[in-house]
Amino acid sequence: MGPRFDLFANELGAKIGKRFAGVSLAIEQSSLSKSTVELVNLRVSQINGCGFCVDFHTKELAVAGESAVRVNLVAAWRESTVFTDAERAVLAFAEEGTRLADAHTGVSDDTWARVREHYDDDQVAALVYLVAMINAANRLGVIVGNPGGSYEPGMFANLSS
């Protein structure tokens, strides 16, 4: 089982991919913690059913020092005691920003207010772009059929250069 199409082997695909990676690099350089970024990435990837991205962000959380318990409970964060109030706010934000077709209002005022309690303006800007970018990455992975299981932490480190 392999991907239908290798975007990075295509000249135009690689060119666009570098720009895509540049946005992700700017998000990584924000003051959001690595764990927060990866928790959002994992939850959105779970919702969208992107096997490659679930693999990617599960492994990145492990490298960031997250416990297996927290990683395994991301899908059931509402029924778990291992996440902080700030993490719960950002996971709700990620879900509502992802499930646009299911929640026609998008991010609720309540969720927005909870996010604003915990994150400053720069972090909120990074979170908005983060949710948009991981949704786009999930769609790319699902469309071309990238399977989960082959990601090695750090394998895309040089992509944005």
NUSE-265618 format. One line per 5 residues: number of its first residue (from 1); their letters; for each residue x, y, z of C-alpha. Coordinates in steps of 0.05 Angstrom, whole numbers. Each point is the difference from the previous one (the first is absolute). Layout:
<recs>
NUM	A	X/Y/Z; ...
</recs>
This chain:
<recs>
1	MGPRF	0/0/0; 31/65/-22; -23/69/-18; -37/12/-66; 45/58/-15
6	DLFAN	64/28/29; -9/75/5; 73/10/18; 25/-37/-62; -39/48/-44
11	ELGAK	34/67/-15; -62/43/11; -23/-42/59; 68/8/33; 0/75/-13
16	IGKRF	-69/9/32; 20/-48/56; 59/44/19; -46/60/8; -48/-42/40
21	AGVSL	57/-22/45; 20/73/9; -67/16/31; 8/-59/47; 70/24/19
26	AIEQS	-28/68/19; -52/-34/44; 55/-43/32; 39/65/15; -59/29/38
31	SLSKS	-3/-3/75; -49/-58/-1; 31/-61/33; 20/-59/-44; -50/-43/39
36	TVELV	-57/49/-13; 15/1/-74; 5/-75/-5; -63/-13/43; -39/44/-49
41	NLRVS	32/-34/-60; -15/-69/27; -73/15/18; -15/32/-68; 35/-58/-36
46	QINGC	-42/-50/39; -64/35/-19; 20/4/-73; 24/-73/-3; 69/15/-27
51	GFCVD	41/-61/18; 67/31/-19; -14/62/41; -24/-39/61; 65/-40/-5
56	FHTKE	41/64/-8; -30/38/58; -3/-59/47; 75/-11/-9; 15/74/6
61	LAVAG	-38/2/66; 42/-58/25; 64/36/-21; -25/62/36; -4/-41/64
66	ESAVR	-75/-11/4; -23/-61/38; -34/-57/-36; -61/11/44; -9/72/-24
71	VNLVA	13/-18/-73; -49/-58/4; -54/42/33; 0/57/-51; -59/-31/-37
76	AWRES	-39/-2/65; 26/65/31; -69/22/25; -4/-64/43; 71/4/25
81	TVFTD	34/33/59; 70/6/-29; -9/66/-38; 5/71/28; -55/52/-8
86	AERAV	42/34/-54; 8/-66/-37; -74/-15/5; -16/69/-29; 48/-10/-58
91	LAFAE	-25/-70/-14; -72/26/-2; 23/56/-46; 36/-50/-46; -62/-44/-4
96	EGTRL	-49/56/-13; 47/31/-52; 5/-68/-34; -73/-23/3; -27/59/-40
101	ADAHT	-49/-44/-38; -25/-30/65; -3/65/40; -24/53/-47; 19/55/49
106	GVSDD	73/-20/-1; 37/19/64; -51/18/53; 4/65/40; 9/-42/63
111	TWARV	59/-38/-28; 30/65/-28; -6/31/70; 34/-60/33; 57/3/-50
116	REHYD	9/75/12; 6/-13/75; 62/-42/-11; 34/26/-64; 26/69/-21
121	DDQVA	-12/33/-68; 61/-31/-33; -17/-68/26; -72/7/-24; 25/20/-69
126	ALVYL	45/-62/0; -58/-44/23; -45/25/-56; 53/-14/-52; 18/-66/33
131	VAMIN	-71/-27/-5; -6/23/-72; 68/-30/-19; -10/-68/32; -69/-5/-32
136	AANRL	33/15/-68; 56/-50/14; -51/-54/19; -36/12/-65; 64/-6/-40
141	GVIVG	18/-65/35; -69/-31/-9; -7/22/-73; 67/-31/-21; -9/-60/46
146	NPGGS	61/8/46; -4/-59/48; 20/3/73; 59/-37/29; 61/25/-37
151	YEPGM	11/68/32; 67/10/35; 5/60/47; 35/58/-32; -3/-27/-71
156	FANLS	-28/65/-28; 47/46/39; 35/26/-63; -63/8/-43; -10/75/14
161	S	71/19/-19
</recs>
